[in-house]
Amino acid sequence: MEYQTKESEKLFLPLPAISYKTTNKEMNRNVFTPLSAQIKSIDKQFLNFQQIRASVITFWIKTLGLRKAQYLAGHRCICTTEKYVAKDLENLIDDINKLHPFL
């Protein structure tokens, strides 16, 4: 919370990216290490917290729609949210069968 300067109602707090802002305090860098280890012990497929964020945004898109997911994720541009749209192989096959001129 030290590098978060203003109050927000967003679900996810941004972490300082190495490229534009870093933190020198060891405590800030290691806050998520024990939590990450604990989640990995529960679910072996856990990679990082960006994976959880992507899963939540994908779920929001499926259940609430693209615009509501954009708002909840805090994305300024809709194209950023569209990157999280899941590409189901079955849906793509159905689209090809419906729209392909030679089938």
Rosetta blueprint (number, residue, H / E / L):
1 M L
2 E L
3 Y L
4 Q L
5 T L
6 K L
7 E L
8 S L
9 E L
10 K L
11 L L
12 F L
13 L L
14 P L
15 L L
16 P L
17 A L
18 I L
19 S L
20 Y L
21 K L
22 T L
23 T L
24 N L
25 K L
26 E H
27 M H
28 N H
29 R H
30 N L
31 V L
32 F H
33 T H
34 P H
35 L H
36 S H
37 A H
38 Q H
39 I H
40 K H
41 S H
42 I H
43 D L
44 K L
45 Q L
46 F L
47 L L
48 N L
49 F H
50 Q H
51 Q H
52 I H
53 R H
54 A H
55 S H
56 V H
57 I H
58 T H
59 F H
60 W H
61 I H
62 K H
63 T H
64 L H
65 G L
66 L H
67 R H
68 K H
69 A H
70 Q H
71 Y H
72 L H
73 A H
74 G L
75 H L
76 R L
77 C L
78 I H
79 C H
80 T H
81 T H
82 E H
83 K L
84 Y L
85 V L
86 A L
87 K L
88 D L
89 L H
90 E H
91 N H
92 L H
93 I H
94 D H
95 D H
96 I H
97 N H
98 K H
99 L H
100 H L
101 P L
102 F L
103 L L
